[in-house]
Amino acid sequence: MTRDSQSIADQVEQLVEELVRTSGLRPGQIIVLGVSTSEVQGHRIGTSGAETVAEQIYEGANRVRTRSGFQIVWQCCEHLNRALVTERAVAAVQGWNEVSAIPVPTAGGSMASFAYRQIKEPCLVEAVQVHAGIDIGETMIGMHLRPVAVPLRPSIRYIGEARVNMAMTRPRLIGGARAVYTIAEPKGSTGTDAALTDTCD
């Protein structure tokens, strides 16, 4: 099933590590994982879910989460409107809107169903806006990312037969041509507004 000698869990661990490192993800921040276990096995999304695959993906992601302290939400399939599995305590802190459903392989998907059963106090929330994400099998996680999404190119492009995409997010840049986005002084600055033809306020 895998395209190299690494296990699925090891590949996912590597992907999540890359996402954390590249995005600068901090403890307490949140990523979304969308997974088609059917696509991992080389089948069309939604046709051949497998919790054995979901277990390996969960294991790999959870290894990094345990070390790094971020949170993970798991995207359900379209039958549950791509709602997300999370810990109830996280949902409460974030102010997310809880919905009443329990994901199962035939309505929610094998990945979300497996994740729900691993979490001590799980719940389902309607929508989120999180800091970064990984999409295994083109499940369309973009609706759950904060603006502005920045595509990343992972070193592993396939898990099994499923294509992998990743994204981080960044705050919107504001202010136009004179705005400064780093602590270092702008080129040519004397430390005052004297170099500008006019000033703000």
C-alpha positions as CSV (number, residue, x, y, z in Angstrom):
1,M,0.0,0.0,0.0
2,T,2.8,2.5,0.9
3,R,5.0,3.8,-1.9
4,D,8.2,3.3,0.2
5,S,9.5,1.2,3.0
6,Q,8.1,3.5,5.8
7,S,4.9,2.5,7.5
8,I,1.9,4.8,7.2
9,A,2.3,5.8,10.8
10,D,5.9,6.8,10.2
11,Q,5.0,8.7,7.0
12,V,2.3,10.7,8.8
13,E,4.6,11.4,11.7
14,Q,7.1,12.9,9.2
15,L,4.5,15.0,7.5
16,V,3.1,16.4,10.7
17,E,6.7,17.2,11.9
18,E,7.3,19.1,8.6
19,L,4.0,21.0,9.1
20,V,4.9,22.0,12.6
21,R,8.4,23.1,11.7
22,T,7.5,24.9,8.5
23,S,4.4,26.7,9.9
24,G,6.0,27.5,13.3
25,L,3.1,25.9,15.0
26,R,3.0,26.6,18.8
27,P,1.6,24.6,21.7
28,G,-2.1,25.1,21.9
29,Q,-2.6,26.0,18.3
30,I,-4.7,23.7,16.1
31,I,-4.4,21.7,12.9
32,V,-7.0,20.0,10.8
33,L,-6.5,16.6,9.2
34,G,-8.8,15.4,6.4
35,V,-8.3,11.8,5.4
36,S,-9.8,9.4,2.9
37,T,-8.7,5.9,3.9
38,S,-10.3,4.7,0.7
39,E,-7.9,6.8,-1.4
40,V,-5.0,5.6,0.7
41,Q,-5.9,2.1,-0.4
42,G,-6.2,3.2,-4.1
43,H,-10.0,3.3,-4.2
44,R,-12.4,6.2,-4.9
45,I,-13.1,8.4,-1.9
46,G,-16.0,7.2,0.2
47,T,-16.1,3.7,-1.2
48,S,-13.8,1.5,0.8
49,G,-13.0,3.0,4.2
50,A,-10.7,1.1,6.5
51,E,-10.2,1.7,10.2
52,T,-6.9,-0.2,10.1
53,V,-5.6,2.6,7.9
54,A,-7.2,5.2,10.1
55,E,-5.5,3.7,13.2
56,Q,-2.0,4.1,11.6
57,I,-2.7,7.7,10.5
58,Y,-4.0,8.6,14.0
59,E,-0.9,7.0,15.6
60,G,1.6,8.9,13.4
61,A,-0.2,12.3,14.0
62,N,-0.6,11.7,17.7
63,R,3.1,11.0,18.2
64,V,3.9,14.5,17.1
65,R,1.0,16.0,19.0
66,T,2.2,14.4,22.2
67,R,5.6,15.9,21.8
68,S,4.7,19.3,20.5
69,G,1.5,20.2,22.4
70,F,-0.8,21.4,19.5
71,Q,-4.3,20.2,19.1
72,I,-5.8,18.1,16.2
73,V,-9.3,18.3,14.7
74,W,-10.4,15.5,12.4
75,Q,-12.7,16.3,9.4
76,C,-15.7,14.1,8.8
77,C,-17.0,13.2,5.3
78,E,-19.6,15.1,3.4
79,H,-22.5,13.0,4.9
80,L,-21.9,15.0,8.2
81,N,-21.3,18.2,6.3
82,R,-17.5,18.0,7.0
83,A,-18.1,18.6,10.7
84,L,-15.1,18.0,12.9
85,V,-14.1,15.7,15.7
86,T,-12.4,17.4,18.6
87,E,-12.1,17.3,22.4
88,R,-15.0,18.9,24.2
89,A,-12.6,21.0,26.3
90,V,-11.0,22.4,23.1
91,A,-14.4,23.2,21.6
92,A,-15.4,25.0,24.8
93,V,-12.3,27.2,24.8
94,Q,-12.6,28.0,21.1
95,G,-16.3,28.8,21.3
96,W,-17.1,26.3,18.5
97,N,-20.7,25.3,17.8
98,E,-21.3,21.7,18.9
99,V,-23.6,19.5,16.7
100,S,-25.3,16.3,17.7
101,A,-24.0,13.3,15.8
102,I,-21.5,10.5,16.3
103,P,-19.4,9.7,13.3
104,V,-19.4,6.1,12.1
105,P,-17.6,4.7,9.0
106,T,-20.7,5.0,6.8
107,A,-21.6,8.6,7.9
108,G,-18.6,10.5,9.0
109,G,-15.9,8.3,7.6
110,S,-13.5,5.7,9.0
111,M,-10.9,8.3,10.0
112,A,-13.3,10.5,12.0
113,S,-15.0,7.5,13.5
114,F,-11.7,6.1,14.7
115,A,-10.5,9.4,16.1
116,Y,-13.8,9.9,17.9
117,R,-13.4,6.7,19.8
118,Q,-9.8,7.6,20.9
119,I,-10.6,10.9,22.5
120,K,-11.6,10.8,26.2
121,E,-14.4,13.4,25.9
122,P,-15.1,13.8,22.2
123,C,-17.6,16.0,20.4
124,L,-18.5,17.1,17.0
125,V,-18.4,20.7,15.9
126,E,-19.9,22.4,12.9
127,A,-17.0,24.4,11.7
128,V,-13.6,25.7,12.7
129,Q,-10.9,28.1,11.5
130,V,-7.5,26.7,12.4
131,H,-3.9,27.4,11.9
132,A,-2.7,24.7,9.5
133,G,-3.7,21.4,8.0
134,I,-3.0,18.2,6.1
135,D,-5.2,16.7,3.4
136,I,-4.7,13.0,2.6
137,G,-6.7,12.0,-0.4
138,E,-8.0,15.4,-1.5
139,T,-10.8,15.7,1.1
140,M,-11.0,19.5,0.8
141,I,-9.9,20.9,4.2
142,G,-9.7,24.5,3.0
143,M,-13.1,25.5,4.5
144,H,-11.6,24.9,7.9
145,L,-8.4,27.0,7.6
146,R,-7.9,30.6,8.7
147,P,-7.2,33.2,6.1
148,V,-4.6,33.5,4.6
149,A,-3.9,29.9,3.5
150,V,-0.3,29.3,2.2
151,P,0.2,26.0,0.3
152,L,3.2,23.9,1.4
153,R,5.0,21.2,-0.5
154,P,5.6,18.1,1.7
155,S,8.5,15.8,1.1
156,I,6.1,12.9,1.0
157,R,3.5,13.5,-1.7
158,Y,1.6,10.2,-1.3
159,I,0.3,8.2,1.6
160,G,-0.4,4.8,0.0
161,E,-2.2,5.9,-3.2
162,A,-3.6,9.1,-1.7
163,R,-2.2,12.4,-2.7
164,V,-1.1,14.7,0.1
165,N,-1.5,18.4,0.4
166,M,-0.6,20.7,3.3
167,A,-1.1,24.3,4.2
168,M,-0.3,26.8,6.9
169,T,-2.0,30.1,7.4
170,R,-0.7,33.6,8.2
171,P,-2.3,36.9,9.3
172,R,-3.5,39.2,6.6
173,L,-0.9,41.8,5.6
174,I,-2.3,45.3,6.0
175,G,-1.1,48.9,5.4
176,G,0.0,49.1,1.7
177,A,3.4,50.2,0.3
178,R,4.7,51.9,3.5
179,A,3.8,49.1,5.9
180,V,6.6,47.2,7.7
181,Y,6.2,43.5,8.5
182,T,9.4,42.7,10.4
183,I,11.1,44.2,13.5
184,A,14.1,45.3,11.5
185,E,14.0,48.9,10.4
186,P,13.0,49.5,6.8
187,K,15.7,50.0,4.2
188,G,16.9,53.6,4.3
189,S,15.1,54.4,7.5
190,T,16.7,56.8,10.0
191,G,14.5,55.6,12.8
192,T,12.1,58.5,12.3
193,D,9.4,59.4,9.8
194,A,11.6,62.0,8.3
195,A,12.2,59.9,5.2
196,L,8.5,59.9,4.4
197,T,6.9,62.6,2.4
198,D,4.0,62.7,4.8
199,T,3.1,61.1,8.0
200,C,0.2,59.2,9.5
201,D,-2.2,60.7,12.0
